[in-house]
Each structure stands twice: as C-alpha cells, then as structure tokens.
Amino acid sequence: MVILIQCKDKVGLVATISQTLAKASLNIIEMREHVDTIDKRFFVRIEVEEGGDFSGLESQLRSLLPEGAAIKVNPPPEKKIIVFVTKDYHCLSDILIRNYFKTLGASLQCVIGNHNDLEDICLRFGVPFHLISHQNMEKALFESSLQTIIDQYEIDYLVLAKFMRILSPAFVERFALQLINIHHSFLPAFVGASPYKQAYERGVKLIGATAHFVTNNLDEGPIIAQQIIPVTHSFTAADMVRSGKEIETAVLAKALQLVFEDRVFVYKNKTIVFE
C-alpha cells in the first residue's frame, strides 16, 4: 500500500503523519521525504503493510495537513497505458517484452501508430494495434482520431515511444502529466529533431537520452530520468544513433518503472524522484 503527500512545509509534518497512520494500525515499511527549502514544499512517499484501517484516512490527513495538500492513498497498483509509435521499434519492443512477462508494472492496453511498420510485432505479442495516419490530415482531425481510440480504453498514462509528432496544446492539456516522452538527447541540449546530427556536428563527447512529461514547451517538460554514455571523435552520426537507441530504451524503461511505482512527484517544472 502506498500513500503520497505533497503540501506546504511546516514543523512536525512527519510526526503528524506517522501518528495518524499508527492510530489507523498502519505499519510503515518505508518513508521517503524531501523538503524544497526554497519554496517551503514537503513531499513524502510512504509504503505501509497490508491490513490496518484505510477508511477515512485521506480525510483525516487532510484535516491535519496544511490547506491545499495533495494526498493519494493507495493509488492503483497496476497502471494502464497506451503506447504511441511511428517506425522505430527499439523502445516499443522492450515494452512489449516486459508486458508479456508481467514485469512492466503496467498493463499495455494497445499501441497506436501513425505508420503500420510496427503492427506485426504488436500482433505477435497479442497487443491490439491501431493505425491512425497523419498524412494528408489536419492535426485537429488526427488528434480527434487518436482520442476516439483512447476513449475505448481505461488509461493512466500515454507513452510516446518515439512517436515523433508534436501534439497540440489542447491535447497535451487534456492529458496533463499523463503523457510520457522519450527524447533522444540529454536535455536541455539539442532539443527538437535530429539531435544526434546536432551532437555530431558539435563534436560532443557524451550523448544521452531523457524521459520527461510532455508540456506545451517542446522537450521542456518535467524530467523523470536521464542517462549518458561516452562517444569519441571516431563516432559518425549513424554510430551515435545506434548507441543512442540502447540508452533511449534503458532510460524510458527506468522512467516508466519510477512512474508506475508512484515514485515521482511533479512540482512546477521539476520532479522529485524517490528511487
């Protein structure tokens, strides 16, 4: 069982929360907290043992914590997701395998692609694939078609696994903090398209990948996870792309694990991540 709390900081919060849980016979297994000393903001993730009395716990906590506290008691343990793809298979194939062997931490409802290149691998794993081509289609109609498919499922998150399409502000707002993207660059460097080409031309000695929540500022949403690997002068742009695909897969997998286990808090345009 997990309890997530984000609120204004004040003296005695940990004691107040611990005492409230003890009164409900909820035994704490793990408690991780953080205080943003600049904004005076408190964040805590608590794991408790099964059993105890959860009835009325949220209202009890809300009455004791500062006004405006964000509280989640026992979020759904297995999240439901839809994955958006274009043609690149590396991130999707990793998700499909983890989903098949029940190690994803979520249930993959379907895959939506704007090309049909990845339909066969989805069907091999028994995952529905929906083709919504963006070609010769206005963005509003394209996104309306996406929404029609999404509405057929219950979802917690939409994962952009190399989707390579910029979504409209209205669509992003509709799924605020539910859209997770993998960007093939160590942000904030080399935003937008062709980051490996940009990196090659700049002569970098490190390349990386970034998983982040999507906002209306291109590739500037709250960062969930990042990794880097070294490259040398001998790497061509194509070499960087090949190496980058491995790190993109690893970073997205790590980010999804953190999100699905409710280890990520978002505040302003930053994240607090309890690994």
HELIX and SHEET records of a PDB file:
HELIX    1   1 LEU A   13  LYS A   23  1                                  11    
HELIX    2   2 LEU A   57  LEU A   64  1                                   8    
HELIX    3   3 HIS A   90  TYR A  100  1                                  11    
HELIX    4   4 GLU A  119  ARG A  124  1                                   6    
HELIX    5   5 LYS A  139  ILE A  150  1                                  12    
HELIX    6   6 PRO A  169  ARG A  174  1                                   6    
HELIX    7   7 PRO A  195  ARG A  202  1                                   8    
HELIX    8   8 ALA A  237  PHE A  260  1                                  24    
SHEET    1   A 4 ILE A  28  ASP A  36  0                                        
SHEET    2   A 4 ARG A  41  VAL A  48 -1                                        
SHEET    3   A 4 VAL A   2  LYS A   8 -1                                        
SHEET    4   A 4 ALA A  70  VAL A  73 -1                                        
SHEET    1   B 7 PHE A 129  LEU A 131  0                                        
SHEET    2   B 7 ALA A 106  GLY A 113  1                                        
SHEET    3   B 7 LYS A  79  VAL A  85  1                                        
SHEET    4   B 7 TYR A 157  LEU A 160  1                                        
SHEET    5   B 7 LEU A 179  HIS A 183  1                                        
SHEET    6   B 7 LEU A 206  PHE A 213 -1                                        
SHEET    7   B 7 ILE A 223  PRO A 230 -1                                        
SHEET    1   C 2 VAL A 264  TYR A 267  0                                        
SHEET    2   C 2 LYS A 270  VAL A 273 -1                                        
END                                                                             
